[in-house]
Amino acid sequence: MANKAQQPPHLHLAEVTASQFLDIWKHFDADGNGYIEGKELENFFRELEIARRGAGVDPTNPTFREKMKEFMQKFDKNKDGRIEMSELAQILPTEENFLLCFRQFVSSSAEFMAAWRRYDTDRSGYIEANELKGFLSDLLQKANRHYDDQKLQEYTQTILKMFDLNGDGKLGLSEMASSGEFPAQIPGKTTGVKLTAEQFNAIFNYYDKDGNGYIDEQELEALLRDLYQTNNKEVDAKNLTGYKQSIMALSDGGKLYRSELEIVLCREPMV
């Protein structure tokens, strides 16, 4: 029974749902780094061949390697030698590409944050599960995608499976950032500075002198300069301006709230 539980899910199906697609992704992206690569990629291709051809496949056979090379030439669109979620969506016979649609929406930070704020009204950095349905409904309408209540419920549960890392039934900005599914242009790593929750709270409270829960662009620049100097990093004016502009894309009319800056500067989600 133990071996059966480890079998790759759903690859034999003529069509997979969003939830099944996520099951497949999580099964083969074993280290959770957002890519199917190396041994994971070899395992995926072998199991896909077995599911499609119904026969054993020998990875040591030169023919296997040649077929895998042809497979990657066809589907590895950015030629980085690994499969990402958008590429997997082109490989599998998906019923619909809801997850791909969601990721494309997330990749536009300003648009995503504008939609997020309609539901995270208290600026907590979280959307409750019942509010998440409305959030996803807005997304689907914007993308001109048809859905019913059953599908919306499935999509809601799928997104929670992807991002609700602590299992509290809420979708959190910091959880999305930690899982690597947040806009690439948000410089969480390019600043080279990551803070603990205690360090983040201390520096945010210092610049949020009136305690209203947000800072403005000028205060952000001073905060970033302070961080660089504290961490003995050279301040490059051009890079600093780029970092500041990228971070301010998360702001609400020039107001950068605590939960929004947290996803950029904090090492781990605060609880």
Disulfide bonds with the S-S distance in Angstrom:
none
